[in-house]
Amino acid sequence: MSKPLLEFPCIFPLKVMGRDADDFEGFVTEIVQRHAPQSAQEVSCRLSSGGKYISVTVTFVAETQEQLDAIYGELSHHQRVLMAL
């Protein structure tokens, strides 16, 4: 059996990209908070050079692979999200 890629719990930086809108940072952090309510979060944002897109990085303590799968699932199925890494 192969070793898992991550050992939990772990500090996990999640980067989400979308079109720049005033509430995109809050939208992303709300979804992460819903799945990781006990985790302290560090959030940083960066605009694209043209100002059309924004990336939001939320760093938090991930407890399980299932938790990460749920966060990625909700984000990747939302129309506002262009990419989640």
PyMOL commands that set and color helices and strands:
alter all, ss='L'
color gray80, all
select helices_A, chain A and resi 24-35+65-76
alter helices_A, ss='H'
color red, helices_A
select strands_A, chain A and resi 10-19+42-47+53-62+81-84
alter strands_A, ss='S'
color yellow, strands_A
deselect
rebuild
show_as cartoon
